[in-house]
Amino acid sequence: MKKFSGLMTIFLFSSMRAQAAVWSSLGSVMSAEVLPNGVELKVKTALVRVQELQPGIIRVRVHKGKSWPRDLSWAIVKQYKSSTQNVQVIDLGDRFEMQTSEGIIHIEKDHLKIHFMDLNKNLILSDAKSMSFKGGQFKVSKSMPVDEHYYGLGDKAGSFDHRGQSYQNWNSDAFAWQESSDPLYKTIPFYIGLRKSQAYGVFLDNTWRSFFDFGKTTKDTVVFGADGGELNYYFIYGPHPKAVVQKYAELVGKMPLPPIWALGYQQSRWSYMNEAKVREIASNLRHYEVPADVIYLDIDYQKGNAPFTIDEQKFPQFNNMVSDLKQMGIKTVLITDLHIKKQEGYAPYDQGIANDFFLKKADGTQYVGEVWPGPSVFPDFTLSGVRTWWGSLYQDFVSRGVAGFWNDMNEPAIFNVPSKTMPDDVVHRMDDGTSQNHLAIHNVYGMLNAKATYDGLVKLSPEERPFVLTRAAYAGAQRYAATWTGDNTSSWNHLRLMSRTLVNLGLSGFTMAGADIGGFVGSPTPELLTRWIQVGAFTPMFRNHTTQYTADQEPWVHGDEHLKIRRKYIELRYRLMPYIYSMLEESSRTGVPLMRPVLLEFPDQEKFYSEPLHGLVQQYMFGSDFLVIPKVVEMLDPEMVSIPEGTWYNFWSGEKVAGGKDILLNSNLETLPLFIREGAIIPMQPLVQSTAQLPNGPLELLVYPGPQCERSIYFDDGVSLDYKKGVSARLNVQCSDDLSSTYLKINPLVGSYQPWWKKIKVVLYGVLSSPTEVKLKINSEVNVLTNALYDSRAKSLTVEIDRTTSVVELRVSK
């Protein structure tokens, strides 16, 4: 009998465990309370709120308990944590109908399903099943139309369109990652759904390990969820994908306007081992006339790899070196990893120990992990006091003239352990006296490291724009840092993966993002490096970086032929700085990225929703006007590419190209195919060797007449925060075109900042024959110009105009 009883106990225990492991839904709605901005529902074991926080942004929050806990988010900006929206909630018997500013939401009472519709009750996103829980885990299941496509999630390899794929979010050190590698360095649990030109967004604000399955497990269902934490997601109305991106940026914050030097060419490797080598690189940049703004120092400038130290044997005149580089127009950026060497007598360690600033294990003992300096301890960045202390550690470097800082290894990465990171039970303390384990904080730890660095630099240099580069991130980290795609490889495959990854990062909030040009792991062939530099010139952050023991990959290393081509594209980057800087200023206001997929500008053209129709071609938009078509394969064959509908201009020849069809491109090594859409006005400047150098010559406007032909060009000093005080300027230009003439209007410069240019050089394209007359009107005075230059090959007309405080009108008669 005892034996039977024991077996019965084991059986019952096993049955209970099996039942506990079963996914269970929330159940039906028991009661409801109408709120000013939504509705609160009670089910058997949980509370549910559906609220409109701001126009077009709906929050769905679920808590398994009887009262709401503290509302904590590391991602959401403060103004979005409260709401003044007024919505109407109607009880229709079997469901509630919630009428919001931009759509209608149906909430089924039975099994609690939520359906998002537009104002005409067209279904946009619908629960396939009720939200489900298993212990601390949860998942949300959405119906998946057969023709819907999915983008975003930030740092994800593989295909641009995520349909048919599944992903995890767990910030990971992913050395030499490839297409199938997942997870990677960042957690940005936000995606955009797009179907028949109509878009919406979903953001899961949960820092635990999470997942997104876009029909891989069940072909007609999108499922997302997390291993713990609160079920808390936001639905974002479009309908234009650009509107979704803008609203998401309002929710989680936008990139601050970066220093203009961060947009220049940046040279790096692991490592330029000593002062002599750094000076040699700087000297060669200027000797070979390669425009550049930044040199990075990787971990070997430090003494014993300890952050915030300098190896004075390798860098005996560190201050003089930084000053001399600055005189050459080159900024110095230093790596500062977050691990603190466990060594008494080392100031950051001693300070942290004295103030109890480091992470501990569950048993209360210090957590120690092996990283570059050897045994190391780690700041408890969830505490604001620790973040303030970390920011203060930069004081010495800032006083030495260092311009920016690079937070690496902040997933956090740990050596010699299978997980490559901290144990799950490491304790993170909160300012309110509570604590959370590492499972809850892991994905936000790198973001808090970047925030601590950024905030510290703001205090140390309150008149200058900070520059911070971070490898790990959570949603909203763009408020503090730029990022890059981590340890890629010197392969054609990674050149191809770069554009896919960067456009998804851009859609996910990270405008200031780049990849290691030339590849980090391995040595590129001469042609691969040349192709990579060409494309890199048309990415937001343009840094050439490689690892130790690889071949040099500075622009001059493969001889004059390759140097000439590489220099041409770096120079073009600098000549386009007024365009790039204006687009970045727009990004800082709107959240719309500089590097963007074609669908963001042309959502009605469905051929650009998924991978390109023809092999491996990687079209993308650089700003609103450049279509970039990089060569990303080693083969020499011509490539068939798709051009969006409308009229386009070949940037190199000025030739008009009819869009909406496929064209065959023979792109030689010297040429990166670039097309400008009609209606564009592209500002350019004379060539400089760094952004610290004042351009000498006119502001150049390349005008490509067509519909919606206008441009706002933004100017400020590029480095200070004076623009926040109104010290900036804008030049607004419009054009129109009809059968008889082309008209250009240049409005007076508006603002207190005085830019460098004294003249404006207008290059008007699409002029099919020498014009019959060119008239220039300033105020009421009209002059017929006889010195306008017509180029019959480029079909262009060039006119130079003195800068004026009046409206300038140019009319070219055909």
N, C-alpha and C positions, 0 to 999 in steps of 0.2 A: 504493500500500500504506500509506503514511503517513496518507493521507487516510482510508482505511478504518479504520486503527488508531485514529485520533483519534475518528472517529465511534463506533467500538466502545467507546472509553473513556467518551465522553459518555453512550452508551446504558447502560453498566454503572453509571456514577455515578448516572444518573437512576433506574435500577432500584433501586439501594441506598437512595437517598433515599425512593423510593416505599415500599420495604419498611419503612424506619425509621419512616415516617409511619403505618403500620398498627397499629391497636390489637391487643395480644396479651394473652392471659390468663396467669395465673400458672402454669398447668399443674397436674399431679397431685401429690399428696402423696408424697414420697420416703421420709420418716422422721418419727417423732414422739417427743416427750419429754413425759411427763406431769408437770405442775407441781402444787404444792399447791392452787392456785386455778384451774387450767385446763390448757391444753395448748399446747406449742410445736411447730409444724410446719415442716418443710423442704421447699421445692419447688425447682425447678431453679435459679432465680436469686434466691430471696427467702426470708426468714424470716417466719413468721406466728404470732402469739400470740392466743389466745382465752382471756380470763381474767374471772372474776367478782371485781370490786374490792370491792364491798359488796353486801349483799342486793339483788338485782334490777337491778344495774348491771353490764353485760358490756362489756368493752373488746375491740375487734378492732384489732390493730396489725400493719402490714405494713411490712417494710423490704427493699428490693432491695439485698441485699448479704449478706456472710457473717457479720457480727457486728453486734450492736445498737449504734446510736449513742446519744449522750446523750439522755435522756428529758426533753424540754423542753416545758412548756406554760405559756402565759400565763393560761390560763383555769381550770385545775383547781386546787382548793384543796389545800393541802399534805397533809392527812390522807388524801386520796384517791389520792395517788401511791404508796401502798403498800397491801397487802391482807393480811388474815388469814383470808380465806374458805377453806373446805375444800370442794372439789367432787369428784365421782366421774367418772372418764373410763373408758368401756368401749369396747374395740375390737370392732366388729360386722362386721368383714371389709371391706365396701364403704364403711363410714363409721365415724366416732367418735360416740359418744353421751356428751354432757357433761351431767351431772345437777347442777343448781344449786339454790339455795335457793328460787327462785320459778319455775323453768321448766326445760325440757330443750332442749338444742341439739344438732342433728345437723350434722356436718361431713362432706360427701361427699369421699372421697379422690380420685375422678376429677374433674378440673377444679375442685376445691376450691370447693364451694358451701356456704353456711352457712344453716341454717334454724332460726329461733327459735320455740319452742313453749311452751305453758303446761304445767303439771304433768300434765295429762290428755292431752298430746300433740296438742292442738288448735293448728294452725299459726297463728302471729301475723304473722311477717315472714319472707320467703323470698327467697334470691338467685334472680333470673331467669337470670343468667349469672354466670360466675366474674368476680371482680374483674379489671380490665383496665388496662394501662399503654400509654402512647405517649410515649416519651422520658421527661420528668419529669412528665407529666400522668398522672392516674389517674381511673377512674370506677368506681362501684359501682352495679349494677343490681338492683332489687328488684321482685318481682311486685306488681301493683297490682290488688286486687280491685275489682269494678265499683261496690261500694257503700262504699268507704273514702274518708275525708275527711282533709284535711291543714291544719294550723294552725302558727303560730309564725313563725320566721325574723325575728322582731323588726320592723324598720323596713321594711315592704313595703306598697306602695300597692295599689289595686285591690280584689279580692274578699277577704272574710274567709276563706273556704275556698279553699285554694290549688290544689285539684284542677283539672287542665286548664291550669295556668299553669307558666311557667318563670321562674327568677330568677337573677341574678348577685349575688355578694357582693364589692363593691369600694367602700370608703367614698368617697362622692362628694358634692361641693358641688352640691346639686340645687335651685337657686333656682327658685321657682314650680313645683315638681314637680306632676305630675298623676297620674291613675289609671294611666297606661301608663308612668310614669317608673320606670326601673330601670337601675342600682342607685341606692340612696339613701345615707344618711349612716352607716349602721351595718352591721356584719357579725356576725350571730348565727346561725351555721349549725346551728340546732336546730329540729326540727319534731316535732309530735305527730300520730300517725296514730290515727284513731278509726273504729270500725266496730261497729255493733250494741252500743253502750255499752261496748265493750272498747277500751282505749287502750294505746299504747306510745309511746316517744320514741326519736329518733335524734339524736345530736350528733356532728358532724364537727369534730374539734378540729384545724383547719388554718387558718393565717392568710393563706395565699396567696389569689389570686383564685379563688373557688369558684363552683359552680353547683348548682342544684336544679331538676330537671325533673319535675313531677308529672303525667306522662302527656300533655304537650303534643306532644312529638316522637313518642313511641310510646304509644298510648292505654292500654296495659295494663302499663306499666312506669314505676316511679319511678327516676330516675337522678340520682346526685349525685357530685361529684368536684371536683378542683382542678387548677390549672395547674402546681403544684409542691408541694414539701414532702412530709411523710409521710402515708401513708394510715393514718388513726388515727381510728376512730369508736367511739361508745358506743351500745349498745342498752339501753334502759331499760324494764323491765317496769312495767305498771300494776297491775291492769287498769283502775282508775278513772283518768280523766284528771287528777284532782287529785293522785293518788299519783305520776303521772309528773312533774308540775310540782314536787312536793316533792322527789323524788329528783334531778331535774335541779338544783334549787337546792342540794341537799347537795353535788353534784358541783362546781359552779362558784361557789358562794357566794351569800349572801343580802344584801339591802339592810340596812345598819345602820339602827337606829331614827333617823329624821331629827329635827332640831329641830322642835318643834311649830309655830313660826312659818312654816316652809316649807310648811305645809298651809293657811295663810291665803291671802287674796286678794293677788295680786302685780301691781303696775302698772309697765309698761315701755314704752319706744319707742326707736327709733333716730332721734334722740337727744333727751333733755331737755338742751338745749344749754348751759345755764349754771345757776349756783346759784340765781338768782332763779326760774327755771322749776321746778326741783326743789322749792323751797319752796312755790311756787304749787300744784303738784300735791298735795303733802302737806297744805297748808292746805285745798284743795278736798275732799280725801278726808274730812277731819274736818268741814268746813262742811256738806257734803251728807250727812254721817253714813253714809258708805260704809265698812263695816269693811275694814281693810287691814293688812297686815303688812310689805310689802316694796315698795321702789322700786328699780328697776335703773338703772344708768348704763351706757350703751353707749359706743362708742369715742371719742366726742367730748369726754369729760371729760379725755382724755389730751393731753399736749403732743405735737403732731405725730403722733398715733396710736401713739406708742411705749408699749408695755405697761410698767406699774409707774411711770408718771409721772402728774402732775396738772397740768393747764393752770391755773395760778394766776390768770390774767387772767379766765378764765370762772368759776373756783371760788376766789375770794380767801379765803374763810373755810371751807375744806373741812372741817376738824375740827369747827368749831362747827356746821356744817350736819349732819354725821353725828350729833353729839351731840343737836342739837335734834330731829332726826327720831326718834331713839331715845326721847326724852322723850315724843314723841307716839305711841309704840308702833309705830314704823315702822323696820324694818331697812334698811340700805343694802347692795346687792349690786353688785359691780363686774365688768365684763367684763375678762378678762386673756387675750388671744389668745397663742398660743405663738410667733409670729414675733417675733424680736428685731431691732429697727432696726439696720442696718449703719451705725454712726456712732461714731467715736471720741469719747470724752468722755461717752458714755451708759453709765452704770455696768453694766447687765446685759451689754451688748456687750463692754465692756472686760474684765469678769470672765470671760466665756465664752471670749474669745480667749486670755487669759492662761492659762487652765486647759485649753484644747483641748476645749471642751465642745460644739462645733457640728458638724453633719454635713458630710461631705466627699463629693466626687464620686469616681468610680473612679480618677481620675488623682492623687488626693491633694489637690487644690485645694479651697478652701472652696466649698460649695454656697450660692448666693445666688438667692433667688426674690423676685419682686415681689408684695407684699401691701399692706395698708393703710398702713404707714409708708413705703412705697417699697421699695428694695432691702433685703432682710432675710435673716438667717441663722436656723438652726433647731437647738434643743437635740437632742442625741443621747440620747433618753430610754431607750434600751435599756441604758444604763450607769446603775447605781444611784447612782454619785457625781453624775451630772448631775441625776438626779431629786431627790437631796437638795439640791443647789444651787438648783434651780428652786423647791422648797418653801420655801427660806429667803428667796426674793425677796418673799414676802408679809409679811414682818415689819413693814415700815413701815405697810402698809395695816391690818394687824391691830392695831397699836398706836394707830391713828387711830380704831378702833372699827368698822371695816367688818365686816359679819357673814358675808358669803358671797361666792363667786366663780364666775364664768361663763366656762368654757373653750370658746370658739367657734373656728371655722375650723380645727379640728384633725383634718380628714380625712387629711392636711393639704390645705387649699385654697391654690392658687397662681394668681396672675393671669397673663394674657397668654401662656398656653401652651395648646395644644389639649387636652392631657390634664387640665388644671385641677389638676394635682398635681405632685409631684416626679418627676424622671426615674427609670426603673427601676433604674439602676445606682448611685444614691446609696448610700453604705456606712453601715451601722449596726453599731457595735462592741458586743461582748458582754463581760460581766464576766470571762469565762474566757479572753479574749484572741482569740477567734475573731470573725468578722464575718458579717453577712448583708446581702444587697442589699435595696433598697426593696420589691421584689416580695414578699419574705417578711415584711416588717415593716409595710407600708402599713396593713393592716387593724387592727393592734394599736397603731398610733402614738398615736391619740387616747386610747385607754384608758390608755396609759402616761403621757400628759400629765395625765389626770385623777387617776391614782394619785399622781403626783408632787405635785400640788396638795393632795390629800387628806392624804397623809402629812405634808406640810409643815405643814398647819393643825393636825394632831394634835400635832405637836411644839411649835408656837407657842402653842397654847391647849389644853393637855392636859386641862383640866377641862370643855371645851365640845364639843358635837357639831359637826363640820364640816358645811358645806353647799357642795357643788360641783355645778355644772350643766355637762354636757358635750353637745356635738352629735354627735361621732363616738364609736363604741364598738365593742368586741369582746365576745364572751361573757364574762361575769364582771365587766364594768365596773360593774355595779350595786353592787359592794362599795365603790366609791369615789364615785359620783356619781349624781345624778338626770339625766334627759334630756328632750328634747322632740323634736317631729317636724320641726323645721327650718322652712324658708322656705315656708310654705303661702300660700294666697291667700285674699282676702276674698270667698269665693264659697260658695253653698249646697253646691256639690260638695265643698268641703273641710270644711264642717261635717259632711257625711255621711261623708267619709273618716276623720274624726277618731276616731270610736268603733271602726271596724274596725282602724285602725292601733294604737290604744292597747291594745285587748284582746290583739292579737297580741304587742305589746311585753310586756304583763303575763305572758302565757303563756311568754315567752322570758326571764324573769328580772327584767325592769325594772318593778317595782311603781311606783316614783316616776317617773312619766312624764306629760307633758302636751303640749298643742299651743298655739300662739299664738292665744289667744282673740280673735275678731274677724278673724283672718287677718293675716299679715305683709305680703303684697303687695297693695296696693290699699286701697280704703276701703269698709267694709261699709255697707249700707243700715241705717237705724235698726232695722227688724224683724230683719234678720240678726244684728246685734250683740246685740240683746235675746235672741234664741233661743240664740245662742252662749254668752252669759253664763249663761243658765239651765242648759245642759248642762255648761258648764265647772265649775259648782258641784259637779257629780258626776263629776269626774275627779280623779286623784290630785294633780296639780300644777296650780294655777289661776292662770295668768299671762296677762294681757292685754298684747299686744305688737304693734307695727306698725313699718313701715319709714319712712324719711325721705320727705318730700314727699307723704305721704298725709294725709287728714283726721284730726283728733283722734278717738280712740275710747275715751276715758275714760267711765265710766258715765253722767256727767251731760250729755254733749255734745248729746243729741237732745231735750232738754226734760224736763219733769216727769213726763209719762206714762211714758216709757221708763225714766227714772231710778227711778221708784217700783217698776216691775217688776224691774229689774236689782238694785236694792237688796234687794228681798224675797228673792231667791235667794242673794245674797251673805250676807245675814243668816242664812238657813237653813243655809248652809254652816257658819257660826260656831256656830249653835245645835246643830248635829249634831257638833261637834268631839269630844265624848266617844266617839261611835260611830266616827268616822273614825280617831281616834287609837288606839282599841282595835284596830280592824281592821289599822292599819298596824303596831302592835306584834306582832300575830299574823303578819303578812307577814314581819316581820324574823326571826321564829323558824321559820316553815314554808316561806316562799317563795311561798305562795299569794297572788296579787295582789289588791289592793283592787278594781280595775276588771276585771271578768272576764266572759267570754262566758256566756250562759245554759247552754251545754252543760257547763260546769265544775261547775255545781250540779245539772244535770238531764241526765246523759249517756244516760239511757234514753229521752229524748224526741227522736227523730231529726228532727223537723221543724225543730229549731234547729241542725242540723249545718251547713247551707249558708246561703246568703243567705235572708232572710225570704221567706215565701211571697207576701207582699203588697207589691209594689213596693219602696219605698226605706226602709221602717221599720227602725230600728236598735235593737232591744232589747238591753240588756245588764244585768248585775248590778253593783251598787255595794256591795261587801261581800257578805255572805251573804244579806242580807235585802231590799234595795231592788231592784226591777225598774224600770229607767229606760227610758222610751220617748220619745226626743227627736223633735221636729218638725224634719225636715231638708230639707224642700222648701218652695218659696215658695207653692205652690198652697194655696187655702183649703179645698179639699174635705176632708170627713171621711176618716179613714184606717182601714182594717181592720188590726187587729193581733192577733197570737197571744199568748195568755197560757199559761204552763206549767200543767200539771195540778196540782191541789190547790186549796185555798182561799186567796184573796188579799184584801187590804184596800186600798181606795183611800186613799192617804195623806192626801188633802185632806178627804175627807168622812167617812172611817171606815166607809164602806159595804163590805160583803162582796161579793166577786166570785168567781164560780166559774171556775176555770181549766180548761185542756184544751180550749178552744174559741176561736174568733175573735170579737172584739168590735169594734164600730165606735166610733172615738174622734173626737169633735169637740173638738179642742184649740184653745182661743182663745189669743191672744197672752200672756195672763196666766198660763197654766197649762202646766207641764211635767208630763205624765202620770207619776205615781209610784205604784207598788203595793208593798205589804209582804206578804211571805208569812206564812202562819199559823205560829205558833210563835216569832215574832220578839219580841225585847225590845230596843227602840231607846232608848239613853240620850241625853238632850239636856241643854243647859245654858242659863241665861239669856244674853241677848244681850250681847256685848262688842264694842268697836270694834277690838280687836286681841287676839291671844293673850297679850300682855303684861299685859292688864287682868284682874284677878281677877273672876270672875263673882259676882254678888250675888243670891243666891236659892237655891232647892232644886235638887238633881239631879232631873231629870224622867225617868221611865221610862214609855215608851209600850209597853204590853203587848198583844200580839195572840195570844190563846190558840190553841193547836194542838199537834200532835205535836212532840216534841223542843224544847220551849219552855224555853230557857235562854240565859243570856248571862254572859260574863265581861267585866267592865268594868275597864280598866286605867288607872292614874293614876301619874304621876310629875311632876317639875318641868318637863319638856318641853324643857329646854335643856342640862342638864349630863349628865355621864356617871355620876352617882351611882347611877343605876338598875342599873349593872353591879356596884355594891357592895351591891345589895339594897335601896336606898332607893326603894321603889315600893309600890304597893298594888293589891289586886284586890277587886272586889265581885262576888260570884257570886249570880245570881238564877235561880230556876226557877219554872215555872208548870205547872199541869195543869188539865184541863177535862173535866167529864163532864155528864151530863144534869141533875144536881141543883145543882152548884156549880162555881165557878172558884176555884182555889187558887193563891196566890202566896207563895213563900218567898224572903226576902231574908236571906242569910247575913251574919255580921259581916264588916266590912272586914278583910282580911288584909294585913299588911305594915306597915313602919315609916313610910311616907310619909302625911302627913295632907292630904287634898284640901280644897278650898275649901268644900264644901257641909256644911250642918248639918242639913238636912231632905231628905226624899225625897218627891217628888210622883209618885204612881202614877196613870197614865191607862189604864184597862182598857177595851179595845175589844171589840166583839162582845156587849155586854150588851143583849139584845133588849128587855128591859123593866125597869122599876124593880125592883131586887132586893128580895126579901122580908127579907133580913137581911145585914148586913156586920159580920163579926167580925174583930177585930185581937188577935192573941196575941203577947205578948212574954214570954219565959220561960214561966212557968206562968200568967201573968195574962191573962185573956181579957176584952176589952171589946167591947160592941156599939156600933158607931159610928152616930151620928145626923147627923153633919155631912158624910157622903159626898155628893158632887154628881153627880146623874144628868143626862146630856144625851140627851134622847130623839131628837134629830136625828142626832147622831153615834153614837148607841148606845154611849155610853161612860160610865164611872164614874170620878170623880176623888177620890183620897184622899191626904191629906198626912200624913207620918209623921216624927216626930223621929228624928234619927240616933241609933243605939244600938249598943252593943257586943254585943248579944244577937241571937239569931235572931228575925226578925220574920215572922209568918205572917198572911196576909190571906185570909179565906175569904168569898166572895160567893155567897150562896144565891140560886138563880133562882126 
